[in-house]
Amino acid sequence: MRSSPDQTVSGTETLTRLTAGRRYPPTFTRWMLVAAVLLAMLCALGSPLNGALWDALNRSLPAPPDPRIVVIGIDDATVRDYGRLDTWDRSLYARALNTLDQAGVRAVALDILFQGRASGDDQLAPVLHRPNVVLATTPEDPQGTGFGPRTGTRAVYGLSALNIDPDGVVRNFQRNYLLQDGTAAPSLSEQLARAAGIPAQDSVRPMTLRYVQTDRSTLPVLSFRDVINGNIRYSQLQDKLVIIGLTATGSQGSSYLDVAHQPVPGVILEARAVSSLLSPPFRNLPAWTGVLLCVLAAVAAVLLRGLWGFVIALGAVGLAVPLWLANTQFPGATVSLSAVMGLLLVAAERWWQLRHLGTVDPLTGLGNRLAFTRAVEHRWQSRAERPIGLLLVDLTGFRSVNDRLGYQAGDALLQHLAGTLRGNKRRADVVFRWGSDEFVLLVDDTDPQELARFASRLQVALSEVGGPDGNVRASIGHAMTGPDIRTPNELIERASRMRYRNKYREE
């Protein structure tokens, strides 16, 4: 033998011996893979993590403004000239819509919710009948029956609705929204996109609202006052999709938070929704694909070990960037977290190894003498209720195997003996390596007759352990706690004396 179990060995050397010749260390068991799979499945349900990643990508990689969309804002200058919206003569809207029609716009969405009758309704109502004019309504009144202007059934309506998350941020929108009666009604952005040639859909699935940085050269915001007064160039509006809405500062209920957590007028967000519909839609991976990727990342981190888990974690987050540019929302955050979970399992296993290196025999994987001492001390106080049996096993002729055949043959013989002892013990019994060629079995809750029968059966099983040349023989001695046994040392001494008697009798 190269070393006995009582020799002092460095932690690094012992860990090397534990893992030598094996793909996994002895402490790597199936529960780690099972734990990796379960943790990965839990990570796959962590959609808020992916939402935070997609928010960051949306802010960092904004979509270019669509040049086909123009916002006409009822800004501070307009409110200063004409007063609050609820005091307006609605013929102002008719003048603005007529001007836009003369400019050759493709379609106009009026993101204004009219309440009750007002002066100018008679002039506005005929203009709202045009097929390229879309009126904003609410889910409570999708057909605009409560509008002041009598539009009838010829008008085109779209729900002015935004998906506001619990934190107040608008991240998603829908092409259609379900009403209380179960029917689906198109949104304002959907109706405007249809006017641009986008095929109609009945989907009510939330879609990601693309973040668009305001660029006045490509997504201009014109003043409603300038449109009324005719102070615009028709070339700016020809064949455009126009959205009219409130942009004045301090207007209650007109601003929402975007993914940059900046207050943005609702009409701007509606324009971003239209821009999102005119762009290639984002694709979401199926739920089962996300779960599978998380499981693969966690299992790979456990199997590969080392720094590979960090590589997988960083790679998952990095992969989300090109996929986002390819209009695919990749769950990189949860995949990365799954890889980190695998790393934590590996770290927990390494901690357990280091925690138990002082009590594990590196050759056989059994507990060493220190582990035996702790086990006996733990059980000794309850020996009256649960008697302790002890079997002491040694190999006669073992040293000659090392001398004649080498240490490798001796190591193989000890490993074979340890496996035989494991295979013949009861579930509650524990095996320890006591010395270089000695082993101890602690037999829990037994009696003298049962212990003797167990020793006889074990002697028969160990008769096959004869060494490479058949000159090695196992000897067994047993003892059991009783009134005359006061200390663990006395129990060991009694088993040792019986072992020597058996050995001399056999010789």
C-alpha positions in Angstrom: 0.0 0.0 0.0 1.2 3.5 -0.7 -0.4 5.0 2.4 -2.5 3.9 5.3 -5.8 5.7 6.1 -4.3 7.4 9.1 -1.5 9.1 7.2 -1.8 12.9 6.8 -2.6 13.7 3.1 -3.1 17.2 1.7 -6.6 18.2 0.6 -5.5 18.6 -3.1 -3.8 15.2 -3.2 -6.7 13.5 -1.5 -9.2 15.1 -3.9 -7.0 14.0 -6.8 -7.1 10.4 -5.5 -10.9 10.6 -5.1 -11.3 11.6 -8.7 -8.5 9.6 -10.3 -9.7 7.0 -12.9 -13.3 8.1 -12.6 -15.4 10.4 -14.8 -17.2 11.7 -11.7 -16.1 11.8 -8.1 -17.8 9.3 -5.7 -20.0 12.0 -4.2 -21.4 12.7 -7.7 -24.6 10.7 -7.6 -27.8 10.7 -9.6 -29.5 13.2 -7.3 -27.3 15.9 -8.6 -28.6 15.4 -12.2 -32.1 15.2 -10.9 -31.6 18.4 -8.9 -30.2 20.1 -11.9 -33.2 19.1 -14.0 -35.7 20.3 -11.3 -33.9 23.6 -10.7 -33.7 24.2 -14.5 -37.4 23.6 -14.8 -38.0 26.1 -12.0 -35.7 28.6 -13.7 -37.6 28.2 -17.0 -40.7 29.6 -15.2 -38.8 32.8 -14.3 -40.3 34.9 -17.1 -39.7 38.2 -15.2 -36.0 37.5 -15.6 -36.3 37.3 -19.4 -38.6 40.4 -19.3 -35.8 42.4 -17.7 -33.3 41.1 -20.3 -35.7 42.0 -23.2 -36.3 45.4 -21.7 -32.5 46.0 -21.7 -32.2 44.8 -25.3 -35.2 46.9 -26.4 -33.6 50.0 -24.9 -30.1 49.2 -26.2 -31.2 48.2 -29.6 -34.0 50.5 -30.5 -35.9 50.0 -33.8 -35.5 52.7 -36.4 -38.6 55.0 -36.6 -40.9 54.1 -39.5 -40.9 57.0 -42.0 -44.5 56.2 -42.9 -45.8 57.3 -39.5 -46.5 60.9 -38.5 -47.8 62.0 -35.1 -49.8 65.2 -34.9 -49.7 66.3 -31.3 -52.1 68.5 -29.5 -49.2 70.2 -27.7 -48.8 73.0 -25.3 -49.0 75.7 -28.0 -52.3 74.3 -29.3 -53.8 74.1 -25.8 -52.6 77.7 -25.1 -54.3 78.9 -28.3 -57.6 76.9 -28.2 -58.0 76.0 -24.5 -58.8 72.6 -22.9 -60.0 69.9 -25.2 -63.4 69.7 -23.5 -64.1 73.3 -24.4 -63.2 73.0 -28.1 -65.5 73.6 -31.0 -65.2 70.2 -32.7 -65.2 71.8 -36.1 -61.4 72.2 -35.4 -61.0 68.5 -35.8 -63.0 68.6 -39.1 -60.7 71.4 -40.4 -57.6 69.3 -39.5 -59.0 66.2 -41.1 -59.8 68.0 -44.3 -56.3 69.5 -44.4 -54.8 66.0 -44.0 -57.1 64.7 -46.7 -55.9 67.4 -49.1 -52.3 66.6 -48.2 -53.0 63.0 -49.5 -52.5 61.0 -46.2 -53.3 57.3 -46.5 -55.1 57.0 -43.2 -55.7 59.0 -40.0 -56.3 57.7 -36.5 -58.0 60.1 -34.1 -56.8 59.1 -30.6 -59.3 61.3 -28.9 -62.2 60.0 -26.9 -65.2 62.3 -27.5 -67.6 62.7 -24.5 -71.2 63.9 -25.1 -72.4 66.5 -27.5 -70.5 69.7 -28.3 -70.6 72.5 -30.8 -69.2 71.6 -34.2 -70.4 68.0 -34.1 -72.5 68.5 -37.2 -69.4 69.5 -39.2 -67.3 66.7 -37.7 -69.7 63.8 -38.2 -69.5 63.7 -42.1 -65.7 63.7 -42.0 -65.6 60.8 -39.6 -67.5 58.6 -42.1 -64.5 58.5 -44.4 -63.0 54.9 -44.7 -59.5 56.1 -44.1 -60.4 57.7 -40.7 -60.1 55.6 -37.6 -61.8 56.6 -34.3 -60.5 55.7 -30.9 -63.0 54.0 -28.6 -62.9 52.1 -25.3 -63.7 48.5 -24.4 -66.8 49.6 -22.6 -68.1 51.4 -25.8 -66.4 49.7 -28.7 -68.9 51.1 -31.3 -68.8 54.7 -30.1 -72.5 54.9 -29.2 -71.8 57.4 -26.6 -69.9 59.8 -28.9 -71.2 63.3 -29.4 -70.7 63.2 -33.2 -73.3 60.9 -34.8 -71.0 58.7 -36.8 -73.5 55.8 -37.4 -72.3 52.4 -38.6 -70.1 53.6 -41.4 -67.2 54.8 -39.2 -64.1 52.7 -38.5 -63.4 52.2 -34.8 -60.3 50.9 -32.9 -59.8 50.4 -29.2 -57.4 52.9 -27.6 -55.9 50.5 -25.1 -52.4 49.8 -23.8 -51.1 46.9 -21.8 -49.8 48.4 -18.6 -47.7 46.1 -16.4 -48.0 46.2 -12.6 -44.9 48.5 -12.4 -46.7 51.0 -14.7 -44.5 50.2 -17.8 -46.1 49.6 -21.2 -44.1 46.7 -22.8 -46.8 45.0 -24.9 -49.8 45.8 -27.0 -52.4 43.6 -28.8 -53.8 43.7 -32.2 -57.2 42.8 -30.8 -58.7 42.8 -27.3 -61.4 40.6 -25.9 -64.6 42.4 -24.8 -66.9 41.4 -22.0 -69.2 39.5 -24.3 -66.2 37.3 -25.5 -65.9 38.9 -28.9 -62.6 40.5 -30.1 -62.4 44.1 -31.2 -59.4 45.5 -33.1 -57.1 48.1 -31.5 -56.5 51.5 -32.9 -53.0 50.5 -34.1 -54.4 47.4 -35.8 -56.9 49.4 -37.7 -54.2 51.9 -38.8 -51.9 49.0 -39.8 -54.7 47.5 -41.9 -54.9 50.8 -43.8 -51.2 50.4 -44.6 -51.8 47.0 -46.1 -51.0 44.7 -43.1 -53.4 41.6 -43.3 -56.0 41.6 -40.6 -55.7 39.1 -37.8 -57.9 38.0 -34.9 -55.1 37.3 -32.5 -55.3 38.6 -29.0 -51.8 37.5 -28.0 -49.7 40.3 -26.5 -46.9 41.5 -28.7 -43.7 43.3 -27.8 -43.8 47.0 -28.2 -40.7 48.0 -30.0 -38.8 50.9 -28.4 -38.3 53.7 -30.9 -36.1 56.6 -30.1 -37.8 59.9 -31.1 -36.3 61.1 -34.3 -38.0 64.2 -35.7 -36.6 63.6 -39.2 -38.2 60.1 -39.5 -41.0 60.1 -36.9 -42.0 63.7 -36.8 -44.4 65.1 -34.3 -46.3 68.0 -35.9 -48.3 70.5 -34.0 -52.1 70.3 -34.3 -52.2 74.1 -34.4 -50.0 74.1 -37.5 -52.3 71.6 -39.2 -55.4 73.7 -38.5 -53.7 76.8 -39.7 -52.2 75.1 -42.8 -48.6 75.8 -41.8 -47.4 72.4 -43.1 -45.8 71.0 -46.2 -48.0 68.5 -47.9 -44.9 66.5 -48.9 -44.5 65.7 -45.2 -47.9 64.0 -45.1 -48.4 62.5 -48.5 -49.2 58.7 -48.3 -48.4 58.8 -44.5 -50.2 57.1 -41.6 -51.2 59.9 -39.2 -52.1 59.6 -35.5 -53.7 62.6 -33.8 -53.4 62.7 -30.0 -52.7 64.7 -26.9 -49.0 65.5 -26.2 -49.3 68.6 -24.0 -47.3 68.4 -20.8 -49.2 68.1 -17.6 -52.3 66.6 -19.2 -53.6 64.1 -16.7 -53.9 60.5 -18.1 -52.0 61.2 -21.3 -48.6 59.9 -20.4 -47.3 56.4 -19.7 -43.9 54.8 -18.9 -42.0 53.1 -21.7 -39.3 50.5 -21.2 -36.8 53.3 -20.5 -39.1 54.3 -17.6 -39.6 57.7 -19.2 -43.1 59.3 -19.4 -44.3 59.1 -23.0 -47.6 60.4 -24.4 -50.1 57.7 -25.2 -50.3 58.8 -28.8 -46.5 58.2 -29.2 -46.9 54.7 -27.8 -49.7 54.1 -30.3 -47.4 55.2 -33.0 -44.8 52.7 -31.8 -47.4 50.0 -31.8 -48.2 50.8 -35.5 -44.4 50.8 -36.2 -44.2 47.4 -34.5 -46.9 46.0 -36.7 -45.3 47.3 -39.8 -42.0 45.6 -38.8 -41.3 41.9 -38.9 -42.9 40.5 -35.7 -40.9 39.1 -32.9 -40.9 35.3 -32.6 -41.1 33.6 -29.2 -39.7 30.2 -28.7 -42.2 27.5 -27.6 -42.4 27.0 -23.8 -41.1 23.4 -24.1 -38.0 24.7 -26.0 -37.2 27.1 -23.2 -37.5 24.4 -20.6 -35.3 22.1 -22.7 -32.6 24.7 -23.1 -32.6 25.4 -19.4 -32.3 21.7 -18.6 -29.5 21.3 -21.1 -27.6 24.3 -19.7 -27.9 23.1 -16.0 -26.9 19.5 -16.9 -24.0 20.6 -19.1 -22.7 22.9 -16.3 -22.8 19.9 -13.8 -21.2 17.4 -16.2 -18.5 19.7 -17.7 -17.6 21.4 -14.3 -14.9 23.9 -14.0 -15.4 27.2 -15.8 -17.6 25.8 -18.4 -20.7 26.7 -16.4 -19.7 30.4 -16.6 -19.1 30.1 -20.3 -22.5 28.6 -20.8 -24.1 31.3 -18.6 -22.4 34.2 -20.4 -23.0 32.6 -23.8 -26.7 32.3 -23.2 -27.0 36.0 -22.4 -24.7 36.9 -25.3 -26.8 34.8 -27.7 -29.9 36.8 -26.9 -28.4 39.9 -28.7 -28.0 38.5 -32.3 -31.3 36.6 -31.9 -33.0 39.9 -30.8 -31.7 41.5 -34.0 -33.2 38.6 -35.9 -36.6 39.3 -34.3 -36.4 36.3 -31.9 -36.9 36.7 -28.2 -34.4 34.2 -26.7 -34.9 33.3 -22.9 -31.2 34.0 -22.3 -31.7 35.1 -18.7 -33.3 31.9 -17.5 -30.9 29.7 -19.5 -28.0 31.6 -17.9 -29.5 31.2 -14.5 -30.0 27.5 -15.1 -26.3 27.2 -15.9 -25.5 29.1 -12.6 -27.7 26.6 -10.8 -25.6 23.8 -12.2 -22.5 25.6 -11.0 -24.0 25.9 -7.5 -24.6 22.2 -7.4 -21.0 21.5 -8.4 -19.9 24.0 -5.7 -22.1 22.3 -3.1 -20.6 18.9 -4.1 -17.1 20.3 -3.8 -18.0 21.8 -0.4 -19.3 18.4 0.7 -16.1 16.7 -0.5 -13.9 19.1 1.4 -16.1 18.9 4.5 -15.7 15.1 4.5 -12.2 14.6 3.2 -10.9 14.1 6.8 -13.3 11.2 7.4 -13.2 9.4 4.0 -10.6 6.8 3.0 -9.5 8.0 -0.5 -8.8 4.4 -1.8 -12.0 2.6 -0.9 -14.4 5.5 -0.3 -15.3 4.1 3.1 -15.2 6.1 6.3 -11.8 6.1 8.0 -10.9 5.6 11.7 -12.0 9.2 12.5 -15.4 8.6 10.9 -15.7 5.3 12.9 -14.9 7.1 16.2 -17.6 9.7 15.5 -20.1 7.1 14.5 -19.5 5.1 17.7 -19.7 8.2 19.9 -23.0 9.1 18.3 -24.6 5.7 19.0 -23.0 5.0 22.3 -25.5 6.8 24.5 -28.4 4.7 23.2 -26.6 1.3 23.3 -28.9 0.1 26.1 -32.0 0.5 23.9 -30.3 -0.3 20.6 -27.3 -2.7 21.2 -24.3 -2.1 19.0 -22.6 -5.0 17.3 -19.0 -4.7 15.9 -17.2 -6.9 13.4 -13.5 -6.5 13.0 -12.0 -7.9 9.7 -8.4 -8.2 8.7 -6.5 -9.8 5.9 -3.8 -12.4 6.7 -1.1 -12.4 4.1 -1.9 -9.0 2.7 1.6 -7.6 3.1 3.1 -10.3 0.9 0.8 -9.2 -1.9 2.3 -5.7 -1.8 5.8 -7.1 -1.6 5.5 -9.6 -4.4 2.9 -8.1 -6.8 3.2 -4.4 -6.1 0.9 -1.8 -4.6 -1.5 -1.7 -7.5 -2.4 -5.4 -6.8 -2.8 -4.6 -3.1 -5.0 -1.6 -3.8 -7.2 -3.7 -6.1 -7.5 -6.4 -3.4 -8.6 -3.8 -0.7 -11.1 -2.3 -3.1 -12.5 -5.7 -3.8 -12.8 -6.5 -0.1 -14.5 -3.1 0.6 -17.0 -3.9 -2.2 -17.7 -7.3 -0.7 -18.3 -5.8 2.7 -20.7 -3.2 1.3 -22.6 -5.9 -0.7 -23.2 -8.1 2.4 -24.1 -5.6 5.1 -27.6 -4.7 6.1 -29.1 -1.3 5.2 -28.5 0.3 8.6 -24.9 -1.1 9.0 -21.9 1.0 8.3 -18.4 -0.1 7.0 -15.1 1.7 7.9 -11.5 1.1 7.0 -9.8 0.7 10.4 -6.2 0.2 9.3 -4.1 -0.6 6.3 -5.6 -4.1 6.0 -8.3 -3.9 8.7 -12.0 -3.1 8.3 -14.8 -2.5 10.9 -18.5 -3.0 10.6 -20.9 -1.3 13.0 -24.1 -3.5 13.2 -27.1 -1.6 14.5 -29.7 -3.0 16.9 -28.8 -6.6 17.1 -28.4 -9.5 19.5 -25.6 -12.0 20.2 -27.2 -14.9 18.1 -28.0 -12.7 15.1 -24.5 -11.1 15.3 -22.8 -14.5 15.3 -24.9 -15.7 12.3 -24.1 -12.5 10.5 -20.3 -13.0 11.2 -20.6 -16.6 9.8 -22.3 -15.5 6.6 -19.7 -12.7 6.1 -16.9 -15.2 6.6 -18.3 -17.4 3.8 -18.6 -14.3 1.6 -15.1 -13.2 2.3 -13.7 -16.7 1.5 -13.6 -15.6 -2.2 -11.2 -12.8 -1.3 -8.0 -14.8 -1.7 -5.8 -12.3 -3.5 -4.2 -12.8 -6.9 -2.4 -16.0 -5.8 -5.0 -17.3 -3.2 -2.7 -16.8 -0.3 -4.8 -14.1 1.5 -7.4 -15.0 4.0 -9.9 -12.8 5.9 -10.3 -13.2 9.6 -13.3 -11.9 11.5 -13.9 -11.2 15.2 -17.2 -9.9 16.6 -18.4 -8.4 19.9 -21.5 -6.7 21.2 -22.2 -4.1 23.9 -23.5 -5.3 27.2 -23.3 -4.5 30.9 -19.6 -5.5 31.0 -18.7 -3.2 28.1 -18.2 0.3 29.4 -16.2 2.0 26.7 -15.9 1.7 22.9 -12.3 0.7 23.4 -13.4 -2.3 25.4 -15.8 -3.3 22.6 -13.0 -3.1 20.0 -10.6 -5.1 22.3 -13.1 -7.9 22.7 -13.7 -8.1 18.9 -10.0 -8.0 18.4 -9.3 -10.9 20.8 -12.0 -13.0 19.1 -10.4 -12.3 15.8 -7.0 -13.5 16.9 -8.5 -16.6 18.4 -10.3 -17.4 15.1 -7.1 -16.7 13.2 -4.9 -19.0 15.3 -7.6 -21.7 15.3 -7.7 -21.6 11.5 -3.9 -21.7 11.3 
